Amino acid sequence: MDRLRLRNMVFFGHHGVSASEKKLGQRIEVDLELQLDLSVAGKTDDLADTVNYTRIYDRVRQVVEEREFSLLEAIAETVA
């Protein structure tokens, strides 16, 4: 199993327990580690055989920027 790490992805979201946290918003930094079998891509050297990093980034961005959560744990669970 291979590990792919996407680190220091920074987004702006409206999360928190208090109304003021949700209204003002804040920077949210996300580190993500995926465990994948990337052996086919490693052998073929073909982009079609690997994961699309842009799509992963966009999915995380959508969760953080387009949804609203009270807890960071809820953001993490949704991303997972």
N, C-alpha and C positions, 0 to 999 in steps of 0.2 A: 504494500500500500504506500502510495506517495503522499506527501504533504505539500499543500499549496498554501502559502500565507500571503494575505493581503493586509498590509499594516498601514496605520496612520491615515485611514480614510476619514476625512473630516466633512461633516454635514452640519446644517443648521436646522434645528427642530424645536417644536413647541411642546416640551414635555416637562413634567414635574407634578408635585402634589398640590402646590398652591396655585391659585388663579394667576398671580403675578408671574410665576415661572412659565406658565403656559402662554401668557400673553406676550411677554418679552422674548421668549425663546432663548436658546443657547447653542453653543457649539457642542457637537457630540462627535467624539472620535471613536472609530470602530476598528478593531483588529479582528481579522477572520482567519481561521485555519480550517481548511478542507482536507479530508482524507479521501483520496481518489486513486484509482488505478490508471495511471498515465503511461503504462508500458507500451500500448499501441502507438500513441503519439511519439514516444521516445524512439520507437523503431522506424516508424514511417516518415517522421519529420514533416507530417502533413497537418496543417491547421484544422482541417475538418475532423481530425481524430482527437482533439483536445477540448478542454472546457473553454468557454468564451468568457474571458475575464471582464470584458465590458458589460456583459449581461449580469454577471455577479455584482459588479459595482452598482449598476443601475437598480438592481433589486434591493440592495441594502439602502441605497439613497432613497428609494420610494418608501421604504419602511420608516426611515428616520425623518424624512422631510414631508411626507404626505399623510402621515398618520399621527395620532396624538396618544401618548401614554403617560401614566403617572410615574411608573417605575422604570429604571434602567433595565431591571431584570425582565420586564415585559418586552422591551425592545429586543434584548438578547434572545429571548425565547422565540419571538416572531421571526427574527433573522435566521435562527437555527432551523 
